[in-house]
Each structure stands twice: as C-alpha cells, then as structure tokens.
Amino acid sequence: MHNDSKILESRSVEFSSDEGALERRQSVVNWLTRVGVTVAVVFGVVFLWRGLLIFAAAIALIVVGAYVGDRWRKWRALNLFRAVWGTRGRDLLLVYSNSPHWQRYIEETWLPKWGHRAVVLNWSERSRWGRPVRPEVALFRAFGGATEFNPLAIVIPAGGRHVHVVRFWRAFRDFKHGRNRLLQTAEEDLARLLAAAMTPVVPMERPSDADSKR
C-alpha cells in the first residue's frame, strides 16, 4: 500500500507539471497570436494609408492635368481665332440653329446690327463643320460649354486671355412666351461688351510722367 501511494503521488506530480507546461505553452501561443494580429493590423493600416495616398496623388495629377489641358486648349483656340479673324475686324462669334424660336429674329435683328463684326456658326449644320477644325469651331468648343450653348454669343477682345460669353437660350425661351425682359437684358450686355471691345486700352501714366508734362 505504501508503494502504491508513492506511485499515485508521483503521477499526480507529473500531471500537475504537465498541466503547468501546457498552460505556459498556451499562454505563449496566445501572446504570439495577439502580437501577430497587432502586427498584421499595423501593416494593414500602413498599406491602406499608402494606397490611399497613392490614389489621392493620382486623382490630383488627373485633375491638374485636366485643368492645364483645358487652359491650353482655350488659349490655343483664342489665339487661333485672333490670328485668322481678328485681323479682319471680326471680334464676335454668333452660334445659333435653324430653330423657328430664334433664327428669324437673329437674322433680321442681330446680323444687320453686328454682322460686320461676327463670324457665324450654324449649330444645325454641325455635321458639316468637318476637319481640319476651323478657328471659330475650336473657339466654340473651348468656351461654349455643355449647356445653354444655343443661341450663344462670344465676344473676343483684342488682347488678354479671356473672352465674354453671353447665353441666350433662357432669354428666347421666355421670348416665345411673350416675355422679352431677359432677351433685352442679354442684348444690352452684348452691346456693352462689343462697345468695350472696340475701345482701345490707354495705359495709365506714371506719376513722374504726369508731373513732367505739367
């Protein structure tokens, strides 16, 4: 009996030592698992932010490239129009179509008044604009926009990098319903811009120059 009790005690010691070793191994495994998960999360966040930064940089480059391309296209169209038509005294581009809501009015009212200064594009005949792209077509595509571009007037000053666009679609929409206030206002704006385009720009004198003339 005495031997049996010693055997049982030794076995209980062995079991307790095995259980302690298992617990230690399990705690090590749990610690390694937590460390691995933490490292994986950190690397995931880093790579995610890196990807987001690369994506944001790509979007910024696309936006900047589109802006620069648009500015270059407008600058080129403006200079081309001036080179071809500005030397002939044309500083106005009129765009309209064969719509019964405005064709007759434009041809009977605008062209007798401003036709000598205008280059005319007929939107209804755009399929025949063809290639190479004419200066007036390039100017219209650069500055006309995607909405309310018919009828349209573009005033091209003799200098500078800007043009003046007057849109008449809403004005003629009201005009066909008997309301002419918007049309009159738009025509007054166009007349004012054309008058300003004809006025030569006089450079300002420096104070020293003005004093020397006195």
Secondary structure by P-SEA (a helix, b strand, c coil): caaaaaaaaaaaaaaaaaaaaaaaaaaaaaaaaaaaaaaaaaaaaaaaaaaaaaaaaaaaaaaaaaaaaaaaaaaaaaaaaaaccccccccbbbbbccccccaaaaaacccccccccbbbbcccccccccccccaaaaaaaacccccccccbbbbbcccccbbbbbbcaaaaaaaaacccaaaaaaaaaaaaaaaaaaccbbbbbcaaaaaaac
